[in-house]
């Protein structure tokens, strides 16, 4: 069992280097149903390893159309055939994890696909990488920075006249705290004295 887990872990480690490094740079060819296209990409790794799948995506689809599977990342280009799909706009090519279809490495810009009998030459440059973890991280950081900025001016300017008295009254607030802190010490010493006196009285009674 441990051997199986080790193999799975090793495969996941192989996928890590190019998950955030793949970037579609061009998509060109006959963009019609049944037409052939070529996608090229770049990677920041000098010696990329691992594989991914290429899918055709549209918002109206209930699922993705796989156009190439187990693509070697070091190939940097891949030919594929567009499946028979309705003619229309806003189609995308996505690079996804072969183990998790919801893990998208890179997404091309949108393009249109023509009817099967037509001929439509299309070239799409550069991709907009849509990796969910990166997007959520950037949204979190921007929301936290934007949230803290408005709260500072709104709270600071109106209350600036009244913020001075609390700083002035802070010494007076510390004075009762100092007095209160001395009270337990005093009562403790009084209790100790009473205990000593009681001990002396009990000793005298015992004699």
C-alpha positions in Angstrom: 0.0 0.0 0.0 2.8 2.4 0.8 4.4 1.7 -2.6 1.1 2.8 -4.3 1.0 6.0 -2.3 4.7 6.7 -3.1 4.0 6.3 -6.9 1.0 8.6 -6.7 3.1 11.2 -4.8 5.9 10.9 -7.4 3.5 11.5 -10.3 2.1 14.6 -8.5 5.6 15.9 -8.0 6.3 15.6 -11.7 3.2 17.7 -12.5 4.2 20.5 -10.1 7.0 22.2 -12.2 4.9 23.1 -15.2 1.5 23.7 -13.6 2.1 27.5 -13.4 4.7 27.6 -16.2 2.6 26.7 -19.3 1.5 29.7 -21.4 -0.3 29.4 -24.7 1.3 31.8 -27.2 -0.4 31.0 -30.5 -3.4 29.0 -31.9 -3.8 28.9 -35.6 -5.3 26.8 -38.4 -8.7 26.0 -40.0 -11.1 26.9 -37.2 -14.1 24.9 -38.4 -15.7 21.6 -37.3 -13.3 18.9 -38.4 -10.6 21.4 -39.2 -7.0 21.0 -38.1 -5.3 23.5 -35.8 -1.9 23.9 -34.1 -1.4 25.3 -30.6 2.1 26.4 -29.4 3.1 27.3 -25.9 6.1 28.3 -23.8 7.3 27.2 -20.4 9.6 28.8 -17.9 11.3 25.5 -17.2 14.6 24.8 -19.1 13.8 21.1 -19.1 10.0 20.6 -18.6 8.7 17.2 -17.8 5.2 15.8 -17.4 2.1 15.7 -19.5 -1.3 17.5 -19.8 -4.5 17.4 -21.8 -5.8 19.9 -24.3 -9.6 20.5 -24.4 -12.0 22.6 -26.3 -14.3 24.6 -24.1 -17.5 26.7 -24.5 -19.8 28.1 -21.8 -22.7 26.3 -23.4 -21.0 22.9 -23.0 -21.9 20.6 -20.1 -18.4 19.2 -20.4 -15.1 19.7 -22.2 -14.2 18.2 -25.5 -10.8 16.5 -25.3 -8.8 17.2 -28.4 -5.4 15.8 -27.2 -4.4 13.8 -24.2 -1.1 13.0 -22.5 0.6 15.9 -24.3 4.4 16.2 -23.5 5.0 19.6 -22.1 8.5 19.7 -23.7 7.0 19.5 -27.2 6.0 23.2 -27.2 3.4 22.6 -30.0 0.6 20.2 -30.8 -1.6 19.6 -33.8 -5.3 18.6 -33.2 -8.6 18.3 -35.0 -11.6 20.3 -33.9 -14.6 18.1 -33.0 -18.0 18.5 -34.6 -19.5 21.4 -32.7 -22.1 24.1 -33.4 -20.7 27.1 -35.3 -20.3 30.2 -33.1 -18.0 32.5 -31.1 -16.4 32.4 -27.7 -14.6 29.0 -28.0 -11.5 28.4 -25.9 -8.6 26.0 -25.8 -7.5 24.9 -22.3 -4.6 23.0 -20.9 -5.7 20.9 -18.0 -4.4 18.4 -15.5 -4.7 14.8 -16.8 -5.7 13.7 -13.3 -8.1 16.6 -12.5 -10.1 18.2 -15.3 -11.0 21.2 -13.0 -7.3 22.1 -12.7 -6.7 24.5 -15.6 -3.1 25.4 -16.4 -3.7 27.8 -19.2 -6.6 29.2 -21.4 -6.4 30.7 -24.8 -8.1 33.8 -25.9 -11.6 33.3 -27.4 -12.0 32.4 -31.1 -14.9 31.5 -33.4 -15.5 28.1 -35.1 -17.2 27.9 -38.5 -19.4 25.2 -39.9 -18.0 21.9 -41.1 -18.3 22.7 -44.8 -16.6 26.1 -44.4 -13.0 27.2 -44.4 -11.9 29.7 -41.7 -8.3 30.5 -41.1 -7.8 31.8 -37.5 -4.7 32.9 -35.6 -5.1 33.6 -31.9 -2.1 35.1 -30.1 -1.2 35.0 -26.4 -3.3 33.4 -23.7 -4.8 34.7 -20.5 -3.7 32.1 -17.9 -6.7 31.2 -15.7 -5.4 29.2 -12.8 -8.0 29.1 -10.0 -5.4 29.2 -7.0 -3.6 32.2 -8.6 -6.8 34.1 -9.3 -8.2 33.5 -5.8 -4.9 34.6 -4.2 -4.8 37.8 -6.2 -8.5 38.6 -5.3 -7.8 38.0 -1.6 -4.8 40.3 -1.5 -6.5 43.1 -3.5 -9.7 42.9 -1.3 -7.7 43.0 1.9 -5.6 46.0 0.8 -8.7 47.8 -0.5 -10.7 47.1 2.6 -8.1 48.5 4.9 -7.5 51.7 2.9 -11.1 53.1 3.1 -11.5 52.3 6.8 -8.4 54.4 7.7 -9.6 57.7 6.2 -13.3 57.3 7.3 -12.4 56.5 10.9 -9.4 58.9 11.2 -10.6 62.2 9.9 -13.9 62.6 11.9 -12.5 61.3 15.1 -9.2 63.1 15.0 -10.4 65.9 17.3 -11.7 63.4 19.8 -8.7 61.1 19.5 -6.5 63.5 21.4 -8.5 63.3 24.7 -8.0 59.5 25.0 -4.3 60.0 24.7 -4.4 62.7 27.3 -6.5 60.7 29.6 -4.3 57.6 29.3 -2.1 58.7 32.2 -5.1 59.1 34.4 -6.4 55.7 33.3 -3.0 54.2 34.2 -3.1 55.8 37.7 -6.2 53.8 38.9 -4.6 50.7 37.4 -1.4 51.3 39.4 -3.5 51.9 42.6 -5.5 48.8 41.9 -2.4 46.8 41.4 -1.0 47.8 44.8 -4.2 46.7 46.6 -3.6 43.0 46.3 -0.1 43.4 47.6 -1.3 45.3 50.6 -4.0 42.9 51.5 -1.6 40.0 51.1 0.8 41.5 53.6 -2.1 42.2 56.0 -3.2 38.6 55.7 0.3 37.4 56.3 0.6 39.5 59.5 -2.7 38.1 60.8 -1.5 34.6 60.1 1.7 35.2 62.0 -0.2 36.7 64.9 -2.6 33.7 64.9 0.4 31.3 64.9 1.9 33.1 67.9 -1.4 33.0 69.7 -1.8 29.2 69.0 1.8 28.6 70.2 1.1 30.4 73.4 -2.1 28.5 74.0 -0.2 25.2 73.4 2.3 26.1 76.0 
